[in-house]
Amino acid sequence: MIESTDFVLLKAFFGDIPFWVDSPNAAIAIGIGAAIFFILMGTFLKRPKPPQVASGFPENQDQKSAKQMKGTRAMPDVLAYDASGASVSLKDVRNAAAQPPQPIRIVKQDDQWPDPTQEEIDAFFEEHAVSSIYLVRQWPNEDEAPTSYLGGFPTLPESISWPRNRRTGLPLHFLAQINFDEMPELFDGPEFPEEGTLFFFGDISEQMHWKDTCAMQEDTRVLYTDEDIRDLKETMPPSDLPDIGHEDDKASGGFAEKDKKSFVKWPVKGHVVDTIPSDWSRSREQVSPKLISGAQDLAARQITALIVDAPESPGAKSLIKITKASANARRPLLGEETDEEIEFVPEGLGGQFPYNGKVAKIVLRTFLTEAESKYESLMLRRDSYSKGKRGKKTPELAYLEGYMPTTRGLLNGLKAIDVYDALPPKLMEAFELWLQVEVKSGFIDGWTMTERLHIALRHAARLAVSDEKLRASLPDGFMDHFRRDLQPSINDGEHMIGGPKSFKTAPTSGEGVKLLQLDSDYAVDFMFSDYGIADFWIEEEDLEALRFENAYGATASA
């Protein structure tokens, strides 16, 4: 008989199995041993843990007797802190437990709220509106040019030097100056200076990681003077001012446009308006989004009333006439044939295009930038297809290699004349020939030509807003063709002094009083954190004492 492995092991351990079974004394011994074993195990598992003192808290000495303390864990005097920072004791907990349970607050979806009445909207607006000074960009010839403006360069008194980044040592970019002699007074809210001028600076780098606080300003600075600045000239920046959009800790690179160191100068005028916060996520109670929307509409009407509604204008379309050619006059375009004919109308906007050296330079640079970008793209594509070998040169590449040096040559030729003077006959002839070559090249269509010209002329109009000499050298009515493109709107270019912590975007990290909000704005070339905002903050006691050296900037993206 073959014994199993398990049986062999048992026999080796216990010996002769029949002996254990046949012996009554042995069986009784085994039973008693097993009982004692299980009793001991149960006692061990049920053993209470020794009393422990709560870490960080003193033992409670107010118990009535040591007997009540025996076998219990010491209870701390303070259990926790509520949102206001007040301590919560055991007595507070017991009192709260004795109260009847509160109903659970149900969070409603937007469509579950009832439509508010106009009276409810008005009451909500009255309760939550925050007064601010809304800065409206001024169109030329509306008023006397104010000394409050965005962009350009500041009119710093001699006693104030251009601020630098304390971390990198590089000069900061100038953003705006506000002369409070020209600003209206707020009847509620913080008290801004009645006179004097604030100058706002910031490091407009590739990332714009402003981490300043009231205790340390590195990337931003606010300067103040009580001197009269009306007759001061603009202060030119230090020579080592970095390019706008530069790589962090470097003077260029990143998203920077080479040698672009300032924003477009644009005068502003202040108007007192009521604004409604945009972020209600920190409200202790859920607020009807329909009430918020209704109140924001009321605020928007105040702002809309300040902006002149400019009529639409064809702009650069007035300079180009596109017609259909006959079947026999088809021309090549982007590798195909087209019946599109482009004809220039130099007098389309009045005067003789391009009017002066400044506009001619802007047009040439606009087209050259597009050509250089296109050339780089084509070269990368050719190299990737040829897998490192010298690929075949396409007709478009060959054209661009001749077009770009010609355009640069024209730009060099413009250096010989005053930017406000009309082009002399030879330069005008070369410019017109350059345009004709662009049209007949077969690499640009009428719509693209019109769009590039419009972009260039719109930029000229931006510069002319604060440049009287440039404005005087342009045809009558030229500026009106681009006013609709450049005027501020309810969703773009909203700059203000004061106002709620959050307006348009999520709130920035700043605390205290909002000194200034700057919005991303095409007309001024402002772009903050992915089309967001840049705020400047100061504590109220610092504002009252005019300690603007403690002010700092913060950003938020859209």
C-alpha positions in Angstrom: 0.0 0.0 0.0 1.4 3.3 -1.0 1.0 6.1 1.6 0.3 9.7 0.6 2.9 12.4 1.2 0.6 14.2 3.7 0.1 11.0 5.7 3.8 10.3 5.8 4.5 13.8 7.2 1.8 13.4 9.9 3.2 10.1 10.9 6.7 11.6 11.1 5.4 14.4 13.4 3.0 12.5 15.7 4.5 9.1 15.5 2.1 6.2 15.6 -1.3 7.6 14.9 -3.3 4.7 16.5 -1.5 5.4 19.8 -2.9 8.9 20.0 -6.4 7.8 19.1 -6.5 4.8 21.4 -5.1 6.6 24.5 -7.8 8.6 26.4 -5.3 10.6 28.5 -3.6 11.8 25.4 -6.8 12.9 23.7 -7.8 14.9 26.9 -4.4 16.6 27.0 -4.7 17.7 23.4 -8.2 19.1 24.0 -7.1 21.1 27.1 -4.1 22.5 25.3 -6.1 23.7 22.3 -8.6 25.4 24.6 -5.9 27.2 26.5 -4.3 28.3 23.2 -7.6 29.9 21.8 -8.3 31.7 25.2 -4.8 33.2 25.1 -5.2 34.3 21.5 -8.6 35.9 22.1 -7.3 37.8 25.1 -4.3 39.1 23.1 -6.4 40.4 20.2 -8.9 42.2 22.5 -6.3 43.9 24.6 -7.0 47.7 24.6 -4.4 50.2 23.3 -2.6 52.2 25.9 -3.9 55.8 26.3 -2.2 58.4 24.1 -2.0 62.2 24.2 -3.1 64.0 21.0 0.0 65.3 19.4 0.5 69.0 19.7 -2.3 69.5 22.3 -2.1 69.7 26.1 -3.9 67.1 28.2 -7.4 68.2 29.3 -7.0 69.3 33.0 -10.7 70.2 33.5 -11.9 66.7 34.0 -13.7 66.2 37.4 -11.7 63.2 38.5 -8.7 61.0 37.6 -11.2 58.1 37.2 -12.7 59.9 34.2 -9.3 60.3 32.7 -8.3 56.7 33.2 -8.3 54.6 30.0 -9.2 57.6 27.7 -7.3 59.6 25.2 -6.6 63.2 26.2 -8.9 65.6 24.4 -7.5 68.8 23.0 -8.9 72.2 24.0 -9.0 73.3 20.3 -10.3 70.8 17.8 -10.0 72.9 14.6 -10.2 76.3 13.1 -13.1 77.5 10.9 -12.8 79.6 7.7 -12.5 82.8 9.6 -9.6 81.5 11.8 -11.6 81.3 15.0 -11.0 78.2 17.2 -13.6 75.4 17.5 -13.8 73.7 20.9 -15.4 70.5 22.1 -18.2 72.6 23.6 -18.8 74.1 20.2 -19.1 70.7 18.6 -21.6 69.5 21.3 -23.7 72.6 20.9 -23.7 72.2 17.1 -24.7 68.5 17.5 -27.7 69.6 19.7 -29.1 71.8 16.9 -31.6 70.4 14.4 -30.0 69.3 11.1 -29.8 71.9 8.4 -31.2 71.2 5.0 -28.8 70.2 2.2 -28.1 73.0 -0.3 -28.9 71.8 -3.8 -26.7 73.3 -6.5 -28.9 74.3 -9.3 -28.0 74.2 -13.0 -28.2 77.4 -15.0 -31.5 76.5 -16.6 -33.1 75.6 -13.2 -33.1 79.2 -12.0 -36.3 81.3 -12.5 -36.0 84.3 -14.8 -35.4 87.4 -12.6 -37.6 90.5 -12.9 -36.1 93.8 -13.9 -36.6 95.0 -10.3 -34.5 92.0 -9.0 -31.8 92.7 -11.5 -31.7 96.4 -10.6 -31.5 95.5 -6.9 -28.7 93.0 -7.4 -26.8 95.6 -9.5 -27.2 98.2 -6.8 -25.9 95.8 -4.2 -22.9 94.4 -6.0 -21.8 97.1 -8.5 -18.2 98.3 -8.0 -17.3 101.8 -9.2 -14.2 102.2 -11.4 -12.6 104.6 -13.8 -12.9 103.2 -17.3 -10.1 104.3 -19.6 -11.3 104.9 -23.1 -8.7 105.2 -25.9 -9.0 108.6 -27.6 -9.3 109.1 -31.3 -7.3 112.0 -32.7 -8.8 115.4 -32.8 -11.5 114.6 -30.2 -9.9 116.5 -27.3 -6.6 118.1 -26.4 -4.0 115.3 -26.2 -3.9 114.1 -22.5 -0.8 113.2 -20.6 -2.4 109.9 -19.6 -1.7 107.2 -22.2 -0.9 103.6 -22.8 2.3 102.5 -24.5 4.9 104.8 -26.0 7.5 106.1 -23.6 7.0 107.8 -20.2 7.6 111.5 -19.4 9.7 110.8 -16.3 11.1 113.7 -14.2 14.8 113.9 -13.9 14.6 112.7 -10.3 13.2 109.3 -11.4 15.4 106.7 -13.2 14.1 104.0 -15.5 13.4 100.9 -13.3 15.1 97.6 -13.8 14.3 93.9 -13.0 16.0 93.3 -9.7 16.5 89.6 -10.6 18.0 90.0 -14.1 19.2 93.6 -14.1 17.4 94.3 -17.4 15.3 97.4 -17.9 11.5 96.9 -17.6 9.1 97.7 -20.4 6.9 100.8 -20.1 3.2 100.1 -20.1 1.2 103.1 -19.1 1.1 106.4 -17.3 -1.9 107.9 -15.5 -2.1 111.6 -14.6 -4.7 111.9 -11.8 -5.1 115.6 -12.5 -7.0 114.4 -15.6 -9.0 111.6 -14.0 -12.5 111.9 -12.5 -13.1 111.3 -8.8 -14.6 108.1 -7.5 -17.3 108.8 -4.9 -17.1 105.4 -3.3 -14.4 102.8 -2.9 -10.6 103.5 -2.5 -9.3 107.0 -2.5 -6.9 107.4 -5.4 -4.5 110.4 -5.5 -6.2 113.7 -6.5 -3.0 114.8 -8.3 0.3 113.4 -9.5 1.2 110.8 -12.0 1.7 107.0 -11.8 4.1 105.2 -14.2 3.6 101.4 -14.7 6.4 99.1 -15.8 6.6 95.3 -16.4 8.9 92.7 -17.8 7.1 91.5 -21.0 9.0 88.3 -21.5 8.1 85.1 -23.3 6.4 83.5 -20.3 5.4 86.6 -18.2 5.8 84.7 -14.9 5.2 87.7 -12.7 5.6 86.4 -9.1 5.9 89.8 -7.4 4.4 90.6 -4.0 4.1 93.8 -1.9 7.3 92.7 -0.2 9.3 92.1 -3.3 9.0 93.6 -6.8 11.2 92.1 -9.5 9.2 91.9 -12.7 7.0 94.9 -12.2 7.3 98.4 -10.8 5.0 101.4 -10.1 6.6 104.9 -9.8 4.9 108.1 -8.6 5.6 111.8 -8.9 3.7 114.8 -7.8 5.6 117.0 -10.2 3.8 118.7 -13.2 4.7 116.5 -16.2 2.7 118.4 -18.9 5.8 120.1 -20.4 8.2 117.2 -20.0 9.6 115.3 -23.0 9.4 111.6 -23.3 12.2 109.7 -21.6 14.1 107.4 -24.0 14.8 103.9 -22.6 18.2 102.5 -21.7 20.1 100.9 -24.6 19.9 97.4 -23.1 16.1 97.4 -22.9 15.1 93.8 -24.1 12.8 93.1 -27.0 9.2 92.6 -26.1 8.5 88.9 -25.8 12.1 88.1 -25.1 13.3 84.8 -23.7 13.4 84.7 -19.9 16.7 86.2 -18.5 17.8 87.2 -22.0 17.5 90.4 -24.0 16.0 88.7 -27.1 14.9 85.3 -28.4 11.7 83.6 -27.5 8.7 85.1 -29.2 10.4 88.5 -29.6 10.2 90.6 -32.7 13.7 91.9 -33.3 14.2 95.5 -32.0 10.6 95.9 -30.9 10.9 97.5 -27.5 7.8 99.6 -27.0 4.1 99.5 -27.5 1.9 101.8 -29.6 1.2 105.0 -27.8 -2.5 105.7 -27.3 -3.9 108.5 -25.1 -6.8 107.6 -22.8 -9.6 109.5 -21.0 -11.2 108.3 -17.8 -15.0 107.8 -17.1 -16.6 106.7 -13.9 -18.7 103.5 -14.5 -20.2 100.7 -12.4 -18.8 97.2 -13.0 -19.9 93.8 -11.9 -17.4 91.0 -10.9 -17.0 88.2 -13.4 -16.0 85.5 -11.0 -18.6 84.3 -8.4 -17.0 81.0 -7.5 -15.9 82.3 -4.1 -19.4 83.3 -3.1 -20.6 81.7 0.1 -24.0 81.1 -1.5 -24.8 80.1 -5.1 -25.9 83.1 -7.1 -28.3 82.9 -10.0 -26.3 83.2 -13.2 -29.3 84.9 -14.7 -29.1 87.7 -12.1 -25.3 88.0 -12.8 -25.8 88.1 -16.5 -28.6 90.8 -16.2 -26.4 92.9 -14.0 -23.4 92.6 -16.3 -25.6 93.7 -19.2 -26.5 96.9 -17.3 -22.8 97.5 -16.7 -22.0 96.9 -20.4 -24.5 99.5 -21.5 -22.6 102.1 -19.5 -19.4 101.2 -21.3 -20.9 100.9 -24.7 -22.3 104.4 -24.4 -18.7 105.7 -24.1 -17.5 104.1 -27.4 -18.3 105.9 -30.7 -19.7 103.4 -33.3 -17.6 104.0 -36.3 -19.1 103.2 -39.8 -17.6 100.4 -41.8 -15.1 101.3 -44.5 -13.5 99.3 -47.4 -10.0 100.4 -46.2 -7.3 98.9 -48.5 -9.9 97.6 -50.9 -10.1 101.1 -52.2 -6.5 100.7 -53.5 -7.0 97.5 -55.4 -9.4 96.7 -58.2 -10.0 93.0 -59.0 -11.6 92.1 -62.3 -12.2 89.1 -64.5 -9.9 88.8 -67.5 -10.8 87.4 -70.8 -10.2 83.7 -71.6 -7.1 84.6 -73.6 -5.6 86.7 -70.8 -5.4 84.1 -68.1 -2.3 84.2 -65.9 -0.6 81.7 -63.7 -1.3 81.7 -60.0 0.1 79.3 -57.4 0.8 76.7 -60.1 -2.6 77.0 -61.8 -4.3 79.5 -64.1 -6.7 82.3 -63.0 -8.8 84.8 -64.8 -8.3 87.3 -61.9 -6.8 90.6 -62.8 -5.4 93.0 -60.2 -5.1 96.7 -60.8 -3.8 99.3 -58.4 -5.7 102.5 -57.8 -3.1 104.7 -56.1 -5.6 107.5 -55.4 -8.2 105.1 -53.9 -7.8 106.5 -50.4 -7.0 110.0 -51.5 -3.5 111.4 -52.1 -0.9 109.4 -53.9 -0.1 106.0 -52.4 2.1 105.3 -50.4 1.9 109.0 -49.2 5.3 109.2 -47.4 8.4 107.2 -46.4 6.9 106.0 -43.2 3.9 104.3 -44.8 6.1 102.9 -47.6 8.5 101.4 -45.0 5.5 99.8 -43.2 4.2 98.3 -46.4 7.5 96.9 -47.5 8.2 95.4 -44.0 4.8 93.7 -43.9 5.3 92.0 -47.2 8.9 91.1 -46.5 8.0 89.5 -43.2 5.4 87.3 -45.0 7.9 86.4 -47.7 10.6 85.4 -45.2 8.2 83.2 -43.3 7.1 81.6 -46.5 10.6 81.0 -47.6 11.6 79.4 -44.4 8.6 77.1 -44.5 9.4 76.1 -48.1 13.0 75.3 -47.3 12.0 73.1 -44.3 9.6 71.2 -46.5 12.1 70.8 -49.3 14.8 69.5 -46.9 12.4 67.1 -45.2 11.3 65.6 -48.6 14.9 65.3 -49.9 16.0 63.5 -46.7 19.2 65.6 -46.2 20.1 65.7 -49.9 20.0 69.0 -51.8 16.5 69.1 -53.1 15.3 70.7 -56.4 14.5 74.4 -56.1 10.9 75.1 -56.8 9.8 78.2 -58.9 8.3 79.8 -55.7 11.7 79.4 -53.9 13.5 80.9 -56.9 11.1 83.9 -57.0 11.4 84.6 -53.2 15.3 84.4 -53.4 15.1 87.3 -55.9 12.2 89.1 -54.3 13.5 89.4 -50.7 16.8 91.2 -51.6 14.9 93.6 -53.9 12.6 94.5 -51.0 15.5 95.0 -48.6 17.1 97.2 -51.2 14.0 99.4 -51.3 14.0 99.6 -47.5 17.6 100.8 -47.6 16.7 103.4 -50.2 14.1 104.9 -47.9 16.7 105.7 -45.3 17.8 108.6 -47.5 14.6 110.5 -47.1 12.7 111.9 -44.1 10.0 109.5 -43.0 7.3 112.2 -43.3 8.2 113.3 -46.9 6.7 111.9 -50.0 8.8 109.5 -52.1 11.0 111.2 -54.7 10.3 110.3 -58.4 12.9 107.6 -58.7 12.0 105.9 -55.4 8.3 106.2 -56.3 9.0 104.5 -59.7 10.9 101.7 -58.0 8.1 101.2 -55.4 5.4 101.0 -58.1 7.5 98.5 -60.1 7.9 96.4 -56.9 4.2 96.3 -56.5 3.6 95.3 -60.1 6.2 92.5 -59.8 4.4 91.2 -56.7 1.1 91.1 -58.6 2.5 89.4 -61.7 4.6 86.9 -59.9 1.9 84.3 -59.9 2.4 83.6 -56.2 -0.1 86.0 -54.6 -3.8 86.4 -55.3 -5.9 89.6 -55.1 -7.5 88.8 -51.7 -4.1 88.2 -50.1 -2.7 91.3 -51.6 -5.6 93.4 -50.3 -5.3 91.8 -46.8 -1.6 92.5 -46.5 -2.0 96.1 -47.6 -4.9 96.6 -45.1 -2.8 95.2 -42.3 0.1 97.6 -43.2 -2.1 100.7 -43.5 -4.0 99.9 -40.3 -0.7 99.8 -38.5 0.2 103.2 -40.0 -3.1 104.5 -38.7 -2.3 103.2 -35.2 1.0 105.0 -35.2 -0.6 108.2 -36.5 -3.0 108.4 -33.5 -0.2 109.9 -31.3 2.1 111.1 -34.2 0.8 114.5 -35.4 3.4 114.8 -38.1 2.5 111.4 -39.6 -1.2 112.3 -39.4 -0.6 115.5 -41.3 1.2 113.7 -44.1 -1.7 111.3 -44.7 -4.7 112.1 -47.0 -7.8 113.7 -45.5 -10.1 111.0 -44.2 -7.4 108.3 -44.1 -7.8 107.7 -40.4 -11.5 107.2 -40.6 -11.0 104.2 -42.9 -9.5 102.2 -40.0 -11.3 103.6 -37.0 -13.8 100.7 -36.8 -10.9 98.2 -36.8 -9.0 100.1 -34.0 -11.7 101.3 -31.7 -12.2 99.5 -28.4 -15.1 97.2 -27.8 -17.0 95.7 -24.9 -14.9 92.5 -25.2 -11.5 93.9 -26.2 -9.2 96.5 -24.9 -10.9 97.2 -21.6 -8.6 99.2 -19.3 -9.6 100.6 -15.9 -8.5 102.1 -12.6 -10.0 100.3 -9.6 -13.0 98.0 -10.1 -13.7 94.4 -8.9 -11.0 91.8 -8.2 -12.2 89.8 -11.2 -13.3 91.4 -14.4 -13.4 89.5 -17.8 -11.1 86.7 -16.6 -10.4 84.7 -13.5 -8.9 87.0 -10.8 -5.2 87.5 -10.7 -3.2 86.6 -7.6 -3.0 90.2 -6.4 -4.6 91.5 -3.1 -5.7 94.8 -1.8 -6.8 97.7 -4.1 -6.6 97.3 -7.9 -4.6 100.3 -9.1 -4.8 99.5 -12.8 -6.1 96.8 -15.1 -4.5 96.5 -18.5 -6.3 94.3 -21.1 -4.8 92.6 -24.1 -5.4 95.1 -26.9 -4.6 94.8 -30.6 -4.6 98.6 -31.1 -1.8 99.1 -28.5 -0.1 95.7 -29.2 -0.8 94.6 -25.6 -0.8 90.8 -25.2 -0.7 89.5 -21.7 -0.6 85.7 -20.9 -2.6 84.3 -23.8 -4.9 87.2 -24.4 -5.4 87.8 -20.7 -4.9 90.8 -18.4 -2.2 92.5 -16.3 -3.3 94.0 -12.9 -1.4 96.2 -10.6 -2.2 96.0 -6.8 -1.5 97.9 -3.6 -2.6 97.6 0.0 -5.1 100.2 1.1 -2.8 101.7 3.8 0.0 102.0 1.2 -2.3 103.7 -1.2 -3.3 106.2 1.5 0.3 106.9 2.3 1.3 107.1 -1.4 3.8 104.3 -0.9 3.7 103.1 -4.5 7.0 101.4 -4.2 5.0 98.6 -2.5 2.7 98.2 -5.5 3.2 95.1 -7.8 1.8 93.4 -10.9 0.0 90.1 -11.5 -1.3 88.4 -14.6 -4.2 86.1 -15.6 -4.9 84.4 -18.9 -8.2 84.4 -20.7 
